[in-house]
Amino acid sequence: MALILPAYAKLNLTLDVVGRRPNGYHDIDSVMQTISLHDLLWIERTDCRVFDVIGPPIEGENLWAGTPRAYSPEAMVALWAAEKTDYRPGVFPNNSRSGDLERVGHYTQLIWRGSGQVGCATAIGRDEEFLVCRYSGAGNVYGERPA
């Protein structure tokens, strides 16, 4: 027997970065509102210890954070493009010459052949500026080639 639950999307009305944790993650203050748009989570008991996400990813995402007003959006994206120096062609996730996927993950999303649209936005928090780019269709899909 399966349990099917909606996983509602949320809209960030405000988002302030108020600190950085020792592990590199950020503390935030935010006001969110759920909206009616949602995915369905299908949960059922199994002996398997892994899980699959059924269906293709809808969007890919690249995030950048840095000193407020120190970089143009073009310079922010150029830092992702600079990951090309560690990139090697092949099947994802085996695209890093160094073996460290984090050194090429932004770049592979940039060049992903299935991404047809992109939208980006910047925001300035208390201590950092942020750039987020969303890609449709999503990149960095295991077992596929970026370009």
Phi, psi and omega in degrees: 000133183257148173253122181246120184232144174282141173247096188287143173287163178228155177245122177280114178278323173217152177208114178239128173277120185250357178176170178238133179278160178301334180277003178095344177284167184249146168272136182228154165246129181212156172240122183238154174228126174288153177232170187286342177297133182202158168263165174250129175264127180251113186239128175214152181290139179206163175274350182288142181256011175237167178226156177241144170262119183272131180100157182286151173298145184276315183223149169258167184209139169239137179237143177225142175219141180190188182300128181303135175062015180268342183229143171280160175304323178297320179292324177298312180294326179299329177293323174295316181297330180294344176295349179304331182297335179259359184281142169226139179298153178151189181276130179294134017259018183270058186243009182250126177299327182273349184088359182257102182301329180297342180275355180224354187300324176292318182295315181298325176294320179302319186263002187302123187294336180274356179275114183257338181225150176218143174226137183230153176211152175242155175211147179248122176265191181298318185241347185217157171256147184234144170234130172235132174239131178249136186241135176232119355284166184292150174252192179055048180265121181304135177087358179246162178264134180299315185227000000 
